Each structure stands twice: as C-alpha cells, then as structure tokens.
Amino acid sequence: MNAAPAVEAIDLVKHFDGTRAVDGVSFVVPEGSVLGLLGPNGAGKTTLVRMLTTLSVPTSGTGRVAGFDVVRQPTEVRRSLGLTGQAATVDEILTGRENLKLIGSLYGLPRKYVREATERLFARFDLLDAADRMAKTYSGGMRRRLDLAVSLLAAPPILFLDEPTTGLDPQSRSGLWAVLRELVSEGTTLVLTTQYLEEADQLADEIVVVDKGRVIAAGTPTQLKDQAGRASVVVTLTHAADLERAAELMSSCSQEVHVERGSRRLTAQAGGLGDMTRIAAVFETSGIELDDLGLARPSLDDVFLHLTGRRADAENASNPSTEGVAS
C-alpha cells in the first residue's frame, strides 16, 4: 500500500477584497520529496504556503499536512511542520543560542534535548563560532541559516520554505542548497516557493508553476522543459572556415541545423543523447577541430516564456513586492 502524501492542496481558493489571489489550486507532495512552487511575485505562492501552514484560512477548499486537515485540525498540522518565511524572523537582540532556547521553551521541549539539538544544528549550519553573538551582528546568510535551524529544532518531518534564499549572495545560496539536499536525504519533505528558476531546477523533484493564482503547469523539471521544445546538440568549432563542411555533416544526422557564424557555433535539433552520440561520431572522423560539443535542453526560463508569453525575470523585476503584500 502506498504511504499517504506528506502534503496535499485540495482545490484551495483565497479571496482578498474581491481579488482571487489563489484560484482552485491542487497538488500532492509525496513523503521525502521536494515540491517547488515556481512563479513570479504576486503569483499566489506565499498565500498557498500560509493556508497550508494554518496562518491563513482558505476561502474554500482545504489541505492536508501529515494527514491532518489544515482547516479542521490546525493544531495537529502545526505540530507536524516547520516554516521558514521570506524574511528571517529571529530575535535580533538575543544570541543565536538564546534564539533556539526561546523556541524550545515555546515548544515545551526538554532543556537537555534543546541544548543537544542546538549544538547539532549549529554545527550543521556552520554557526558554532557565532552561537553566542547577538543575531543582529549576523550577515544575511547567517540569519537565514539561523532561521532554518529554528525551524528544525523540533525535528519536523515536513518543512515549508517560502523563498528561503531571496537576498542571499550566490555562495550563501549554494551553501543553503547543500543543507537542504542533506535534509531531504534524511527523509524530510520540503515545500519550496521560489522565483529563482535555477533554484527550482536544482532542488525540486516536482514543480508546480503558478501564475495569477492558478496552476498553469506541473511536472518534473525535465518534463516541463520538454514542453518548451526539444533538446539541441550544440557544436562550437575551433576554426570558422570549417562552418560549411560542419553544417553538411550535421545535416546528415538532423533535419534542422542552425549556423551562428560569429560564434562558430552550430545547433541541431535532437531527441536526446543518442543524437548527440551520432553527431560526435561523425565529427570524430572528420578532421574538424572542435572547442565544444554538448547537449542543451530548454531552461525553466524557456518554460515560463512558453507558458505565459513572458520571462520570469522580467515579471519579477516589474513586481518587486506584491507577493509579500497580497498573495
């Protein structure tokens, strides 16, 4: 028998002053997996998280977390999850260690457990050297790691992360991704909202693309990319003089070959690795020198453009703050 899903959204709807911020959203998150809720600011991602974590009551529909109904069993739901919001919510005038002690007392956790868990979490998040400093002295990346440590103090099986890496530099973001992968490998279920296409691609097993309160696509990263077009074999030549001959060779393996003379690059439509192998074999015996040969798939940005007619980065830039206000 299949285990019950860790998280379910069931036809969730939320109205704000006549605006349908979430409009009939449903999805399922299996235990031990990562769901990426992907969409621009104002898409409804944060509202979905707030409803599933009992911080906002649905206008209609419901959800289940660890088998508990978010409307009828909110106390049981809260005991089953951890939540990290868009902004770190740690107490800045307390030290890192005091922050976890405070949360432990609010949870009613045994003091010995809190002490041991604090050391373990601070070691995992590389915060031991800063444990006795006030949180207001922490960098942005350190505050996010402290916030995540607080969320994990009670060892919840399900963790909701609402844009956890917003505002972090690339190194801090990469470090947080590594920690999240460790949590999933240990069995934690993650529901991750993000407007970063790379983040969803890196972390999510399944992606639900949300736009204007509705689900517009769902699937694995590869499945979504396939909707935006086929993969391509990209060949970069060492010498521009070989372009014509190289194009003829590639045409013998593919019906569509595009030549970019300025960059000495040729692109051929491909179905997958088999086509790339055949093209590589042709060049192996041709005597034509190559700088590079590889398989390129459409990106998640291509997916968003395909689904909505606009790129996610342009949408994010034009709506910098609506998600946190009304969605």
Secondary structure, DSSP 8 states (H G I E B T S, - for coil): -----SEEEEEEEEEETTEEEEEEEEEEE-TT-EEEEE--TTSSHHHHHHHHTTSS--SEEEEEETTEETTT-HHHHHHTEEEE-SS----TTSBHHHHHHHHHHHHT--HHHHHHHHHHHHHHTT-GGGTTSBGGGS-HHHHHHHHHHHHHTT--SEEEEESTTTT--HHHHHHHHHHHHHHHHTT-EEEEEES-HHHHHHH-SEEEEEETTEEEEEE-HHHHHHHT--EEEEEEES-GGGHHHHHHHHHTT-S-EEEETTTTEEEEEESSHHHHHHHHHHHHTT---EEEEEEE---HHHHHHHHHSS-HHHHHHH-SSHHHHH-
